[in-house]
Amino acid sequence: MRVPLTLVCHEVTTFLYRAVSDMLVTVEQMEGARTEYRGALLWMRDVSEHLDPDAEKRLHKFRLVDRPSYQQQQQQ
């Protein structure tokens, strides 16, 4: 009777240590992903603060003016 109990105890202990180590790896991966995500959000916020909304309008006007010359080049 003692040997089967020892085996079960050993298996439960092994399972416990593996579960804890797997959870540690999962938590570390999650923290890394969260840090990367927050960094990306901070970068996007920083970039959006420096964007010039008028630049898009100027680019659109340039494309409208440049389109006929581009089309003419494509035809040749």
Steps between C-alpha positions, in 0.01 A plus 500: 500500500787738574660469154186603304450799732862602450457476123182708506667758723797514260270544199299774672820682598634471145171630359502789746854609408429472127176694534675777693788520252259500202299777664819701558591472131147601398498802731842613376384472137184695583699773675732526200207527260336761722820704518537485121135599451528795739819610329323493164212704642741758642682518166172549313396774741834675459484478121139619487589807707758601240282441193396803301139469384564752221770277353234251385310779323816620326582146392148456362529827304838390366356170383212676326740729318748223423243245379470632141877497452521151647225375271670662203826321586315168523354545153839552339 
